[in-house]
């Protein structure tokens, strides 16, 4: 298929307005947002909407997620907050000795794939909170896979890059490179294999994926390609209701999923900023931005030292979030110059995102991801199941809490976030995509909306920063040039990253509750869309 459009660039600044409504879906791709809205119009709730959007995203945004992704969710059911960890564990054959023979953990291929958990997240959420039949919720995704959809411009760019990197991986070209190339913006893509797999998942409530025909196909493909994933590894998987960890931030309480996710880093940094009185300074001025960066660096130092599968951590989340400890960490920040942070010693006492909300008050913060773009590049033939490469979240450092080992969850980048008012009522479901950008994005979104009162769309539009290690900081081109120079004067090694956008600074979606309706923002860095009625 050819199309008349020759230039898909967007040369002008975004002027999107916030979306308001009593029912809301905000995602990184318009067709997925519409799929969610269809469930709300059919009498479903926010969970049904979130799941329809999530399954559709595996079709229309395969550059960020797939059927073989991992997933996490935070749900406000109208009375209580629930946290779901559906990240997968490593195969039983993943020992330090196994990877020593391989020379490390690869990015590509089966030896980077942990048990995929997103399907278990869909099923667990539907069983506990959904109103509509699971098969009905899956139907929009099935239809887009079977009958096709026009590939959007941002996704087309990411698709081409993924094809260049992963085209040699088993099953990838067959599924994602029809005619030997990635589809271009505006071209229609179909995947009958993907449609059939989603139908089987829906018909069996996920059983086929972990203990049936689909599990057998995955295990057989792993063996054929030199991997060690087995049917037993898949059958042993379960999604866990884990609650949340939280941090007071001004008049709000920010909630994240407990480790193995990196959300605890956002909570630590926000706790430090609370101690430093952030909010009194000009929002985009150097005094505020400098403190944000320094707090994030300290939080990351602790994250990289301590974060792991919760069963293997040597310190507890409560110790890392202790206000006395965070006060000590905040005292290390010099308000006038850059620091070189080290991890502390806490004592007893851390992709695609979507948000949905409905008129009953239910709100959902949901995220699922392959990890590095298309993930491992492995696609199980005839199924459309593209698999993540979450094994790269482990370290091979001997004795580290996050050292690779059997049946263990790796330190994870994807994190949903949720804010509550101090009186215990729900406030905002939000998230930012993009690897280690996510906890940094959570900090920036929470600060803008909950401390400075920006509307969600302005918060999503605003230029972002990202710490890159040591004294390094990357900023988007729209960042105030005067502030960039002031940061450099304080010792920050600032790089302006032109043309990276969604590649490095993620994409944000936010749904803020305001009385009996919601206000949503959706990031223009992706093809994001918020829809409401």
N, C-alpha and C positions, 0 to 999 in steps of 0.2 A: 504494500500500500504506500502511496505517496501522498503528500499533503502540500497545500499552498503556502503555509507559513515557512519562511526562511530564517527568521530571526526570533529566537525564543528568549532572548535576554530581557531583563527588567531594569532599564537604565535609571528609573526614578525611585525615590524613597517611598516606602510603603505609607499609605494613608488609610489603612483599614480602620474601621470603627469597631468598638466592642459590640458583641452580639448579646442581646438581652432576651430572656424568655423564661417561662416556668418549667420547661423541659429542655435539656441542653446536651449536645454531643460536640466535643471538640477533639479533632484528630489531626494527624499530619498529612492527610490525603482526603480530598473532598468526597470521593465515592464511598470511602469508609465511614465518614461522618453521616452521609445520607443513609447508609445501611443501618446505622444505629438509630437514626431518626425513624426509619421504617418500623422498627420494633416498638418504639414508643407510640407511634400512631396506631399500631396493631393492638395496643393495650398492654404491652410489656413494660418493664421497669428499667431503671438505670443499668442494672446488671445485664439484662437482655440486650440493651443498646450497646453496652461496652463490649460484650462478647461478639455481637454481629460485626461491630467495627473491627475488633481484633482479628477475627477470622478473615474478614475482607482484606485487611492489611497484608496478610500472608500472600494474597493474590496480587493486589495492586501496588504494593510496595515491598517486593521481595528483596530489594537491596538493603532492607533494614531488619526484616523478620521473615520467618517461614514456619511451616508446620513443625519443623525441628528446632524451634527456638526454646528459650526459657522464659518464664514469666513471674511477675509479682503483682500483688494488688492490695490496696487498702479500701475497705468498704465501710461507709456509714449507713447502717440499715434503718436509720430513723431513731434509734435508741442507743446504739452501741457501735464502737469502732472495731473492725476486724482486720487483721493482717494476714496475708497468704504468701508463703514462700513456696513457689513451684519451680525453683531452680533444681537442676539435675545433679546427681552425684557421679563420681568417676567410676569407670568399670573396675571390677574386682582385680583385674590384671594390671592396673596402673600402680606400679611400685616405683620407688626411686631408682632401683636397679634397672627396671625396664627402660626408663628414659635415659639413664646413663649410657646404656647400649645404643640408644638412638641419637645421642649427642644433644639431648634437650627436648623440649616440648614443641612440636611444629605448629605453625599457624594453619597449614593446609592439610587436608586428608583426615582419615579416621582417627589418627592418634592425637588429634586436637579436640575430639568430640566427646563431651560428657553426655549422660542420658538426657535427652530433650524433655523439658518439663512443661512447655506451654499448653499442650493438649490437656494435661492433668489440671492446669489452672482453669481452663475453660469448663471442664467437667465439674470440678469442685465448686466453682462459683455458680454454675447453673443449678446444680443439685441443692445447694444451700439457700440461694436467694432468687433464682430465676422464676418468672411467672409463665413464660411461653415454653412450648416444647423445644428441646435442644435442636431438633432437626429444622424447625422453623427459623431459629436464630442463625443456623448455618447456611440457610438458603441463598441469601444475597452473595456470599462468597462463592458458593457453588455456581451460581448463575454467571458471575463475572469470569470465573475460570473456564466454564464451558462455552459461553457465548462471546467472550472477549471484552476488552475494555481498551480505550485509547490511552496509551502510556503518557504520563504527564512529563513536562520538561525536566524538572529537577531529577525525577526518578530515571529518566532516560540517560542523563549524564552519569549518574551513579552506576547504572546498569552497564554502560559501556566500559567504565573503569573496572568494574567487577569482572566483566568478561575478559578484559586484557590480562587480569591477574589470575583468574581461576579457570579459564577456558580449558585447561588441560586436566582438571580434576574429574574423577569418575562421575559420570552422569550429568555434569554441569551443562555442557554444550547441548546435549540432547534436549534438556528441559528449557534452558534459558537463552540459547543462541539459535533460534530458528533461522534456517538459511545460512548458518555460519556466522551470524553477527547479532549483536544486541539490537532490539527494536529501537527505532528513533522516536522522538517526541511526536505524538499524534498518530503513530501507527498502532494498529490493533493487535493485542497479544492474547492468545488463548492457551489453555493448558488442560486438556481433557483428563490427564493423569491426576492433576491436582484436584479437579472436580470429583473424580471417583474416590480419591482418598478422603476428602472431606465428607462425602456421603457415607463412607464406611465408618469414619470416626463418629459421625452423628448417629448412625444406626446402632452402633455398639456402645454408645456413651464412652468412647475412648478405649474400651477393652481391647479392641483389635490392635491398637497402637502399642500397648504395653504387654499384652498377653495373648495375642492372636495372630492373624495372618500378616498384618503390617509389621508386627514385632519380628516375626520369622524372616521377612524380607530384609529388614534392617540388619539383623544379626548375620544373615547369610552374606549380605553385601560387605559388611565389616570384615568377615573372615576372608572373603575373596580379595579384599584390598589390603590385607596385612594388619587390620585392626584387631582389638581384643574385646570389643563390645559383644556381649552375649545376650541370649534370650533371658537368662537369669538376671542379668544387670537391669534389663528393661522391666522385667516383672517385679523387681524389688523396689521400683520407684514409687514414691508417694509425695503428693503435695501436702504441706504442713501448715495448719493454722497456728501462727506464731505470735499473734498480737503485734504491738508496735513498741518502739522506743521513742521517747519524746524529750523535748527541751522547751522550757518557757522562753519566749521571745517577746518582750514588751507585754502587750495585752493578749497575745496569742500563745498557743502551745503547738509547736511543730512536731508532727509524727512521721516516723520513717519505719521501714521494716528492719528488724534487728540484723546484725551480721549473720550471714556472710556478705550482705550488701554493703555498699560504701556510704549509705545514707547517714550513718553515724558521724561521718566527717562533716557533713553539713550542719548537724546538730551541735557538734563541738565548736565549729567556727561561729555559729550564731550565738552560742552561749558566751564565747569570748567577746563578741561584739556587744552583747548586752552589758557585760561587765565594763566595757570601754565607753558606754554611752553613745553608741552610734545611733544616729537619727537626729542629732542636734546640728550636724554639719550639713552643708549643701549636698544634695543627693549625688550629683555627678561631679562634685568638686574633688580635688586631690586629697583633702583630709579624710573624706569618707572612703574613697576608693583605695587609698593606701592602707587603711585599717582593714578593709575587707580582704585585700590580697594577703596581708601579713597573717591574719587569723586563719585564712584558708591554708596557707603554707604550714602553719603549726599543726593544724588538724590532719593534713596529709602526711606529715612526718609520723604521727601516731598511727594513722590508718595503715601505712605501708609496713610498719613494724608489728602491729598487733592484729589486724583484721584477718579473719579466716572463718571457716566453718565454726559455728558457735560451740560445737562439741569439742573443738580443738584449741580454742582461744585460751591464752594464759592470763588474760585479764578479762574482766566482765564489762559489758556495756555500761553498767551502773558506775563502775570505777572511771571509765573514760568520760562519762557525762556528769560526774560529781562537780557541783558548782565550786567547791573549794579548789579542786584540781584545775578547772577551767580558769578560775581567778588567778591561780599561779601562772598558768600558761599566758593569759592576757598580759600579765606584768612583764613578760619577755618582749612585748611589742614596743618598739620605739616609734613614737608618733611622727618623728621627723626623718627617719632614715630606714633603709632596708635592713633586714636581718638574714642570717643564715640558719634556719631552724633545724633543730634536732628533735628526735622523739623524746617524750617525757617518761616519767615513772609513776603512773597512776597507782595509788595505794588502795587497799580494801576499804570500805566505808559503809564503723563503716562500712540500633535500637529504634523502637517506635513507642510513643507514649500517647495515651488518650485519657480523656476525662468525660464522665457522663453524669447527669443529674436529672431527677424527675420531680414532678409536682408533689409527690408524697413526702419529699425530703431526702430520699435515698441519693447518695453521692458515691461515685466510684473513681478511684485513681488507679490506673492500670498501665503496665508496661511489659513489653515482650521484645526480645532481641536475639539476633544471630551472633552478636558481638562485633566482629570486624566486617562490616558491610554484609556480604552474602554469607559470612561465617567461614566454615572450613572449605567451602566449595564443593563438598560432597552432596550429591543428589541421588537418592536411591532410585534406580531405574524403574520407570513405569509408574511412579507414585507421586512425583512432584514434591517429595519430602526433602527439602534442603536443610542441612544440619549446621548448627552453630559450632563455634570453636572455643567454647568456654574453658577448655583445658589450659589455654594460654593465661588464664587468671591465676593458675598455680605458680609457685616458684620451685626451683630445684635446689634452693639453698638448704643444706642439711640442718635439721633441727628447728627450722622456722615453723611457726604455727600454721602457715599456709603452704608448707611443703607438700608436693604432690604425693598422694597415697590412695589406696583402694577405698571405694565407696565413701568418698569424701566430697563435700561441696567446695568449689574454689571461691576465693574472694571475688566478688561480683560487682560489675559496674552499674547494672541497671537498677533503678530505684524509683518507686512511686512516692509521692509526698502528699501529706494532708495537714491542713491547719485547722485547729479548733479555737473557738473563743474561750476566754478564761472561765466563762460560766458553763462550759461543757457543751455548747451548741456548735454545729459544724460551720466552718468558715470558707475553706477553699481546698479543692483538689487541684494539684498542679504537678508538673514534671518538666524536665528538660532532657532531651536526648543527646547522646554523643560521648560514650566512653567516660574517661575521667572528668569530662566537662559537667557531668550530671550533678554531682554534689555542689560544684561551684555555681552551676546554674540555679540550683535550689536556693542557695544563699542569696543570689542576686534577685530572684523573683520574690522571695519572702521579704527581703529588705524593701524592695520597691513598692509592693502592694500593701504589706502589713505594717510597715514602719513609716513609709513616706506617703502612703495613700494614693499611689498611682493606679489608674485603671488597668485591668489585665492586658488590654491590647497594647497600651503604651509600654508596659513592662516587657511584653514579648518583643516589641519593635526595638527597644533601646539597644544600642551597641554594647557588647559584652567583652569582658576580659577573661583570660584563662592563664593560671600559673603553669609554667612549663618545666620547673625544676630549678633549684638553686635560687638565683636572683632573677630568673627569666619570667617575663610576663608577655603574653601575646594579646593584642587588642584588635578589634575590628576597625576597618578603615574609617567608619563614621565616628569613631571615638574622638572626643574633643582634643585637638592638636595641642592646645595649651596645657591640658591636664597630662598628656603624654610627656611633654617636656618637663613638667613639674615632677612627675614620677621618676623620670630619668635623673633629675637633680637630687632626688632622695636615694638614689643608688639602684633603682630598678633597671634591669636590662630589658627594655621594652621593644618588642617587634610588632610592627603593624602588618597584619596578615591580609593582604588584598586578595580577593577572589576566593577565599576559603569558605565563608558563610557557613552553611550547614555541615560542611566537611569537618570543621574544627570547633565551631561554637554552638553546635546543636540546634535543635528546634524546640520551642516551648509551647505548651498548651496549659491554659489556666481556666478554671471555672470557680467563680467567687459567688457565694450566696449573699443576697442582699434582700432581706425580708422574705417575701413569698416568691421571689424570682431569682434568676441567676444572671451574672455578667461574665461573658467568656472572651478570652483572647486567644488567638491562634497565630503561630509564627510564620511570617512571610519568607523566612529562610528556606522553609520546605514548601510543599504545595498545600500547607495546612488550611483547615476550614473548620469553622464553628457553625453549627446549625441549631435552630431552636424553634419551638412553637409554644 
